[in-house]
């Protein structure tokens, strides 16, 4: 699963996602929400322009 949203992603996409400059921020946000008891956190999301310009077909 993506750290940015609730998308199920393949291993190639996961490797690419880990290279994203906000990956650590997304991981931290996920952990903080889990520690607060929120098991339905939808992630920090991507901006529309990031998705549109990404070379991977999300």
C-alpha positions in Angstrom: 0.0 0.0 0.0 1.1 3.5 -0.8 2.3 5.7 2.1 0.8 8.7 0.4 -2.8 7.5 0.0 -4.8 4.3 0.2 -3.8 3.0 -3.2 -2.5 -0.6 -3.6 0.8 -0.4 -5.5 3.2 -2.9 -7.0 6.8 -3.4 -5.7 8.2 -1.3 -8.6 5.9 1.6 -7.7 6.8 1.2 -4.0 10.5 1.5 -4.9 9.8 4.6 -6.9 7.6 6.0 -4.1 10.5 5.6 -1.7 12.5 8.0 -3.8 9.8 10.8 -3.5 11.1 13.8 -1.5 8.1 13.6 0.8 8.3 9.9 1.5 9.7 10.3 5.0 7.0 12.9 5.8 4.3 10.5 4.6 5.8 7.7 6.8 6.0 10.0 9.8 2.4 11.2 9.4 1.2 7.5 9.1 3.0 6.5 12.3 1.7 9.6 14.2 -1.9 8.8 13.2 -1.6 5.1 14.2 -0.2 6.2 17.6 -3.3 8.4 18.0 -5.5 5.4 17.3 -6.5 6.4 13.8 -6.5 3.3 11.8 -8.3 4.9 8.8 -5.7 7.6 7.9 -6.0 8.3 4.2 -2.4 9.6 3.9 -0.9 13.0 3.1 -1.8 12.6 -0.6 -0.2 13.7 -3.8 -0.8 16.9 -5.5 -2.6 16.5 -8.9 0.4 17.9 -10.8 2.7 15.2 -9.2 0.4 12.4 -10.3 0.0 13.9 -13.8 3.8 14.3 -14.3 4.8 11.0 -12.7 6.4 8.5 -15.1 4.8 5.6 -13.4 1.2 4.8 -14.3 -0.5 5.1 -10.9 
